[in-house]
Amino acid sequence: MEPENRSYNDFYFSIIMAVYNVEDYLKEAVESIINQTLNFDKHIQLILINDGSIDESGKLCKKFQKKYPNNIVFIDQENQGVSSARNAGLEAAKGKYVNFLDPDDKLSLNALEKVYNFFEKQGKDIDVVSIPIYWFDQAKGEHLLNYKYASNRIINILKDHRFIQMSASSSFVRRTAIGEQRFKETLKYGEDAEWLNRIILKKCEYGVVKKAKYHYRKRSTNTSATQQALQDKDYYLHSLKNFSFTFINMSLEILGFVPKYFQYMIMYDLQWRLNNNDLNVLMTAEETENFLKKLKELLSFIDEDIILEQKHLNMYRKNYLLRIKYDQNYADFYQPFHSPNNAVLLHGNRVMDALDQHQLAVELINIENKQLFIEGHFTSLFENSDTKIVADVNDEMIETQIVERFYKDTNVFGKNIKKALGIKFNFPLDKIGKQSKSLKVTFYVIVKESKVKLDMLFSGQSHLKDNSYSYFNKNGYMVIYQKKKKQFLIRKSEFKLIRGKEIAVLKTLYKLNKPGSRKALLIRLDHFFQKHFFQKKRIWLFMDRVNKADDNAEVLFEYATKQQDGIQKYFVINQDSEDFKRLQKIGNVIPYGSRQHKRYLLLADKLISSHADEFIVNPFGKMKKYLKDLFTYDFIFLQHGITKDDISSWLNKYKKNIRLFITAANQEYDSIVNGHYDYTEKEVLLSGFPRFDKLQNDDKKRILIMPTWRSDLVAKLNPITGTREYNPVFKESEYFKAFNDLLNNEKLLKAAKEKGYKLVFFPHPNIRQQLKDYQIDDSIEVADMNSSYRDNFNQSSLLVTDFSSVAFDFAYLKKPVIYYQFGMNHLAEGYFDYQTMGFGDVLTESEQVADRIIQYMNQNCQMEAAFQERVNQFYSFTDQDNCKRVYEAIRQINQPKYPKK
């Protein structure tokens, strides 16, 4: 229905919303229009197009239209996409100016008044006005392009090429300038910018209004088109052809040249695609080759300066693009010049790189067995084959070990364009106090005859910060970085020296007066007195999840507390957890996040956990940056499940610095030691999981359905409660439909009842908040999240999962497993091949799974001999001595090597 008795110019604005499955956000968006300082009843038309929503969005639209029949237009259509919905809205628009507010966003309440006044007073000769974008909900901050809103003004795109405008949602367009122009419904990405800039190009000017705001919602779920685009090959192939070249052709047709404004816009858009290291995963070799050909053609229209101006491309990708543009190899593109104290690379008259502009990235510093360990990486445009990193140790020159650093390499579209030089340096400290009072260590980069002293860039597990007061004290030695000298100073730990450095840190924190700095000061003060005057015994902390135990850490904790070793042992868990009181019967338990937890963590000799998530092992949150030098414990990673996929991007040494990585299978062990994790045999132990010691067959005729989760289907985790918000679009996912279909299979439900089996659905803890989406038959038991994992494994007859590592626990008992893999593996694939190594059938349809479960029930759920043999070959230990092996390895943490078996 449309409002009656309105002429085309009665409304100042027509706000067009393409609505699709936004029931949780739509009210806030609509109210931001209704409550504008500009009178809604008189001056604003709101057009709501329900684009085939399957939630309550359509009903909400009708409700608003009924309440404001003279202002709100409601259009209902089958799902055709946002461009189609906006085009439908344009047909109904009557306002003088048009905007396309997204239905999960909102406008500041003064936005329309500010924009209208600008149009009427300053913008009578322009057709577009834009306002700045600010994030809200799950992220704060502002859009990268907000720099153009320094003041209210009119921008000439032929003069101010960096002031690009790509968002139609944050723009307001004169309706008469739109005419018959519509959004391209075939354009999958960039439809906003394409439509909007066709209009801007007509006059080559548009206006900006500083104090009006467009509030862009960053959702807690990864469901927006922008967030998912990197996984879509059309984001690369389709976009280059139908977005980038559209602006090239449009400019040539209208202006006869491609202005820097459109060059900059194309490069700004392209840079996000260039920053994807793994395009070869998405595209075939032929598709990648075609893309690169089109890219070379595109770059012929882009000036060199425009490429180099991009703020979010690193120097290696910029240089790669220039070499593609000019079709030159390394030797032809660069002209090197060397002097004793520096080296430069020229391209024409432009300096592309200079050796004295680089730092050594230090990612790990440790002191163990009276040795200093420093590890990191170095990159430059100079050839790696000509580059060496050396350390000057008290005037003795020592060349560092060069190693692979996979995750610091730079790739473009799956092709490596720059390999990082990983460096490892270690030096004995036993000479300190004998031959000299201290060690002085300075690093140099040498390229041919040029030698340059390097400053340090501290990150990762380095413990130090880039300032003069930072220090690291461990195992009787202190490391200090003297920034002015670009030099490390290593001395034996002396109370007077430590006290002086700590006082300097405390004074700095007091003056800093930033969020958390004063509180960190008190924590450091407490730690200083505890460490030097009170705490004498070694401390081991054990953890599973924040709010749940019943994993490897609990089992090892129970074993360790029985050992008479003089070590203080504590289990850390949320005080509200149902496991808290139960664990108190085993040993000492302290509340997660409590003062005692934080104090003991900084004093701990070992942190022993089945999880490595930052929020689990770090109770200080962002305050950790003021305390990082105090984190001196050895991190023992017990794992939550067998590592079968490649998760080295998360667990590599320079992200987690795992001192002892516990594994349970030969191939798993090999995948860690020989993969991209950067660990050696010194840090990886093949022992079996502690919790396997508690596994025993206690079959109670239960069919356990226990899938893993998908990070892109759930909201962010609340680090305090350990829970997640409900995601309204979860029920649209293939994941939901697959398991919902299985849980409602009538044939399976009937067979289970006849055979006396209980179907048990055990959703992953990260999926629990979505339980209300499932239609679960009364005969199915939904496992309590607080119920014991091992009790569920012990008492069940058969397991159905997808890619979850729980299959390894279950198969350990030689009970049947079915892999229900309805889609692609959401994790980077590793050594484990489900077809040839899996412990059960790999099925893709719910009917197949149901039929296979019924077959097993008819055979009393006995694992087939072929799968039993796979279990025998996979596991190294089945003797229930896993706890003993892990405990003894932790006690001997400084031994140089752990044998496999």
Secondary structure, 3 states (H helix, E strand, C coil): CCCCCCCCCCCCEEEEEEECCCCCCHHHHHHHHHCCCCCHHHHEEEEEEEECCCCCHHHHHHHHHHHCCCCEEEEEECCCCHHHHHHHHHHHCCCCEEECCCCCCEECCCHHHHHHHHHHHCCCCCCEEECCEEEEECCCEECCCHHHCCCCEEEECCCCCCCCCCCCCCEEEEHHHHCCCCCCCCCCCCHHHHHHHHHHHHHCEEEECCCCCEEEEECCCCCCHHHHHCCCHHHCHHHHHHHHHHHHHHHHHHCCCCCHHHHHHHHHHHHHHHCCCCHHHHCCHHHHHHHHHHHHHHHCCCCHHHHHHCCCCCHHHHHHHHHHHHCCCHHHHCEEEEECCEEEEEECCEEEEEHHHCEEEEEEEEEECCEEEEEEEECCCCCHHHEEEEEEECCEEEECEEECCHHHCEEECCEEEECCEEEEEEEECCCECCCECEEEEEEEEEECCEEEECEEEEEEECCCCCCCCCEEEECCEEEEEECCCCEEEEEECCHHHHHHHHHHHHHHHHHHCCCCHHHHHHHHHHHHHHHHHHCCCCEEEEECCCCCCCCHHHHHHHHHHCCCCCCEEEEEECCCCCHHHHHHCCCEEEECCCHHHHHHHHHCCEEEECCCCHHHHCCCHHHHHHCHHHCCCEEEECCCCCCCCCCHHHHCHHHHCEEEEEECEHHHHHHHHCCCCCCCCCCEEECCCHHHHHCCCCCCCEEEECCCCCHHHCCCECCCCCCECCCCCHHHCHHHHHHHHHHCCHHHHHHHHHHCCEEEECCCHHHHHHHHHCCCCCCCEECCCCCCHHHHHHHCCEEEECCCCHHHHHHHCCCCEEEECCCCCCCCCCCCCHHHHCCEEEECCHHHHHHHHHHHHHCCCCCCHHHHHHHHHHECCCCCCHHHHHHHHHHCCCCCCCCCC
